[in-house]
């Protein structure tokens, strides 16, 4: 029997992409509160699936949001210090996730956050002035205090994107499936060269919907072909949480 506290810990581990043996993740998912993206366990019900998920319904700083009416500001530039990583990819039942080798980071507002993993949501979770995109990539970073900074990259339909070829050639189709390939990837090649961004204080977009996440959503989208978008959508179906109220938060955008 897995205690409620351990189930929540495992759920947070999945959301944050921290390391835990695959067997532990699957056991926790099997015996713990079940959540999904549709039906009686869908996003509108997450806060009632478990008392540990109450932030999903009661939180006032939830993500994603519609990126509109942002306040222009001279924001600090984000320094992307990404090195190459081996390709270690897993289908955790909710998303396709690439676990990144140590040694890569971003620096923002004088604080360094190490890149832990990145994963995908389709269609996009954030919208811009009400517009949804075909896909969205979340690069999850953590600093030495355990604080999170997530870089969101919007992906629109357009030209085929060769930078994603190694990942797309190894997409695991079944929940719990892991793949490692003798291929090197560099996250810097997956994101736009322009560094303008929106930023706000938000939450994880999956249960337990923990708040105090620093969100950085790049203004410029990258392109991906319709075939590429459909390839990952056929595996994940629709795995995007609807936008949440901004409430009293301030959404800023770099000038």
C-alpha positions as CSV (number, residue, x, y, z in Angstrom):
1,X,0.0,0.0,0.0
2,X,1.4,3.4,-1.0
3,X,0.7,6.2,1.4
4,X,-1.0,9.4,0.2
5,X,2.1,11.4,0.9
6,X,4.2,9.1,-1.2
7,X,1.7,9.2,-4.0
8,X,1.8,13.0,-4.1
9,X,5.6,12.9,-4.0
10,X,5.6,10.6,-6.9
11,X,3.1,12.8,-8.8
12,X,5.3,15.8,-8.2
13,X,8.4,13.8,-9.3
14,X,6.6,13.0,-12.6
15,X,5.6,16.7,-13.0
16,X,9.1,18.0,-12.3
17,X,11.0,15.3,-14.1
18,X,13.2,14.4,-11.2
19,X,14.8,11.0,-11.0
20,X,12.9,8.0,-9.6
21,X,13.1,4.4,-10.7
22,X,10.6,3.7,-13.5
23,X,9.1,0.9,-11.4
24,X,8.3,3.4,-8.6
25,X,6.6,5.7,-11.0
26,X,4.5,3.0,-12.5
27,X,3.6,1.6,-9.1
28,X,2.6,5.1,-7.8
29,X,0.6,5.8,-10.9
30,X,-1.2,2.4,-10.6
31,X,-2.2,2.8,-6.9
32,X,-2.4,6.6,-6.6
33,X,-5.0,9.1,-7.6
34,X,-5.8,8.7,-11.2
35,X,-5.9,11.8,-13.4
36,X,-6.2,12.4,-17.1
37,X,-7.1,15.0,-19.7
38,X,-10.7,14.1,-20.2
39,X,-13.8,12.7,-18.5
40,X,-14.4,12.4,-14.8
41,X,-10.7,12.6,-14.1
42,X,-10.0,15.5,-16.4
43,X,-8.6,19.0,-15.6
44,X,-11.9,20.4,-14.2
45,X,-11.9,17.6,-11.6
46,X,-8.2,17.4,-10.7
47,X,-8.7,19.4,-7.5
48,X,-11.2,16.8,-6.3
49,X,-9.4,13.7,-7.3
50,X,-7.2,14.0,-4.1
51,X,-7.0,16.5,-1.3
52,X,-3.3,16.8,-2.2
53,X,-4.3,18.2,-5.5
54,X,-6.5,20.9,-4.1
55,X,-4.3,23.7,-5.6
56,X,-5.6,22.6,-9.0
57,X,-9.0,24.0,-8.1
58,X,-8.3,26.4,-5.2
59,X,-5.0,28.0,-6.3
60,X,-4.9,31.6,-7.4
61,X,-1.6,31.4,-9.4
62,X,-2.3,28.6,-11.7
63,X,-0.9,27.8,-15.2
64,X,-1.2,28.0,-18.1
65,X,-2.7,31.4,-18.9
66,X,-3.6,33.4,-22.0
67,X,-0.6,35.7,-22.8
68,X,-2.4,39.0,-23.4
69,X,-2.3,42.5,-22.1
70,X,1.2,42.0,-20.9
71,X,3.1,44.9,-19.3
72,X,6.2,45.8,-21.4
73,X,9.3,46.0,-19.3
74,X,13.1,46.0,-19.7
75,X,13.6,42.4,-18.5
76,X,17.0,40.8,-18.0
77,X,18.2,38.7,-20.9
78,X,18.1,35.0,-20.5
79,X,21.5,33.3,-20.9
80,X,21.0,29.8,-22.4
81,X,24.0,27.7,-21.5
82,X,23.0,24.4,-23.0
83,X,25.4,21.6,-23.8
84,X,24.7,18.5,-25.7
85,X,23.0,15.5,-24.1
86,X,22.4,11.9,-24.9
87,X,18.9,11.0,-26.0
88,X,16.9,9.5,-23.1
89,X,13.2,9.6,-23.8
90,X,10.2,8.2,-21.9
91,X,6.4,8.1,-22.4
92,X,5.2,8.5,-18.8
93,X,1.6,8.1,-19.7
94,X,0.8,11.8,-19.8
95,X,3.5,13.2,-22.1
96,X,6.6,12.4,-24.0
97,X,9.6,13.5,-21.9
98,X,13.3,13.8,-22.7
99,X,15.5,13.6,-19.6
100,X,18.6,15.8,-20.1
101,X,22.1,15.1,-19.0
102,X,23.5,17.3,-16.2
103,X,25.6,20.3,-17.1
104,X,23.1,22.6,-18.9
105,X,21.4,25.6,-17.5
106,X,19.9,29.0,-17.9
107,X,20.8,32.2,-16.0
108,X,18.0,34.7,-15.4
109,X,17.8,37.6,-12.9
110,X,21.2,36.5,-11.6
111,X,20.1,33.0,-10.7
112,X,21.2,29.8,-12.4
113,X,18.7,27.0,-13.0
114,X,19.9,23.6,-14.3
115,X,18.0,21.9,-17.2
116,X,16.4,18.7,-15.9
117,X,14.1,17.6,-18.7
118,X,11.8,18.8,-21.5
119,X,8.4,17.5,-22.6
120,X,5.5,18.3,-24.9
121,X,1.8,19.3,-24.8
122,X,-0.5,19.2,-27.8
123,X,-2.1,21.5,-28.6
124,X,-0.3,24.3,-26.8
125,X,-1.2,25.0,-23.1
126,X,-0.4,28.8,-23.2
127,X,-2.3,30.9,-25.8
128,X,-1.4,34.3,-27.1
129,X,-4.2,36.7,-27.4
130,X,-6.5,33.7,-27.5
131,X,-4.6,31.9,-30.2
132,X,-3.6,28.3,-29.6
133,X,-0.6,26.7,-31.2
134,X,-0.1,23.1,-32.5
135,X,2.3,22.1,-29.8
136,X,4.2,23.5,-26.8
137,X,7.5,22.3,-25.3
138,X,8.3,22.9,-21.7
139,X,12.0,22.9,-20.6
140,X,12.0,22.4,-16.9
141,X,14.9,23.9,-14.8
142,X,15.7,23.7,-11.1
143,X,18.1,25.8,-9.1
144,X,20.1,24.7,-6.0
145,X,17.2,25.9,-3.7
146,X,14.8,23.6,-5.5
147,X,13.0,26.4,-7.2
148,X,11.6,25.9,-10.7
149,X,11.9,27.9,-13.9
150,X,10.1,26.6,-16.9
151,X,10.8,27.8,-20.4
152,X,7.8,27.4,-22.7
153,X,8.4,27.2,-26.5
154,X,5.3,27.6,-28.7
155,X,5.4,25.4,-31.9
156,X,3.3,26.4,-34.9
157,X,2.6,24.5,-38.1
158,X,5.0,25.3,-40.9
159,X,8.2,23.8,-42.3
160,X,9.5,20.5,-41.1
161,X,12.0,21.0,-38.3
162,X,15.1,18.9,-38.7
163,X,16.4,19.7,-35.2
164,X,13.7,17.4,-33.8
165,X,14.5,14.5,-36.1
166,X,16.4,12.4,-33.6
167,X,13.7,12.8,-31.0
168,X,10.8,12.1,-33.4
169,X,12.6,9.0,-34.7
170,X,12.5,7.6,-31.2
171,X,9.1,8.6,-29.9
172,X,7.9,5.9,-27.5
173,X,4.3,5.0,-28.4
174,X,3.2,3.2,-25.2
175,X,2.9,4.4,-21.6
176,X,5.9,3.4,-19.6
177,X,8.1,2.8,-22.6
178,X,11.6,4.2,-22.5
179,X,14.1,4.6,-25.3
180,X,17.8,5.6,-25.4
181,X,19.5,6.2,-28.7
182,X,23.1,6.8,-29.7
183,X,22.3,10.4,-30.7
184,X,23.4,13.7,-29.3
185,X,20.9,16.5,-29.0
186,X,21.3,20.1,-27.9
187,X,18.3,21.9,-26.5
188,X,19.6,25.2,-27.9
189,X,18.9,24.0,-31.4
190,X,15.2,23.3,-30.4
191,X,14.4,26.8,-29.4
192,X,14.2,30.1,-31.3
193,X,17.2,32.3,-31.7
194,X,15.2,35.4,-30.6
195,X,15.2,35.6,-26.8
196,X,12.2,37.9,-26.1
197,X,9.8,36.5,-23.6
198,X,6.7,36.7,-21.4
199,X,7.1,36.0,-17.7
200,X,4.8,35.5,-14.7
201,X,4.6,33.5,-11.5
202,X,2.5,30.3,-12.0
203,X,2.2,26.6,-11.3
204,X,2.8,23.2,-12.6
205,X,0.3,22.5,-15.3
206,X,-0.3,18.9,-14.0
207,X,-1.3,17.6,-10.6
208,X,-0.5,18.5,-7.9
209,X,-0.5,22.0,-9.6
210,X,2.1,23.3,-7.2
211,X,2.6,27.0,-7.4
212,X,5.7,29.3,-7.3
213,X,7.0,28.3,-10.7
214,X,8.8,31.0,-12.6
215,X,7.4,30.9,-16.1
216,X,9.3,32.1,-19.2
217,X,7.4,31.7,-22.4
218,X,9.4,32.7,-25.5
219,X,7.6,35.2,-27.7
220,X,8.8,33.8,-31.0
221,X,7.5,30.3,-31.9
222,X,9.4,27.6,-33.8
223,X,7.9,25.8,-36.7
224,X,7.2,22.1,-37.1
225,X,5.4,20.4,-40.0
226,X,1.9,19.1,-39.7
227,X,3.2,15.6,-40.0
228,X,5.5,16.1,-37.0
229,X,2.7,17.6,-35.0
230,X,0.4,14.8,-35.8
231,X,3.1,12.2,-35.1
232,X,3.3,13.2,-31.5
233,X,-0.4,14.0,-31.1
234,X,-1.2,10.4,-32.2
235,X,0.7,9.2,-29.2
236,X,-0.3,11.7,-26.6
237,X,-3.8,12.7,-28.0
238,X,-4.7,16.1,-26.4
239,X,-2.7,16.6,-23.2
240,X,-3.2,20.4,-22.6
241,X,-4.7,21.9,-19.5
242,X,-7.1,24.8,-20.3
243,X,-5.9,28.3,-19.6
244,X,-6.5,29.6,-16.0
245,X,-7.4,33.0,-14.7
246,X,-4.6,35.5,-14.2
247,X,-6.2,36.9,-11.0
248,X,-4.0,39.5,-9.3
249,X,-0.8,38.5,-11.0
250,X,1.2,40.7,-13.3
251,X,2.2,39.3,-16.8
252,X,5.3,41.0,-18.1
253,X,6.8,41.0,-21.6
254,X,10.3,42.0,-22.6
255,X,10.6,45.2,-24.7
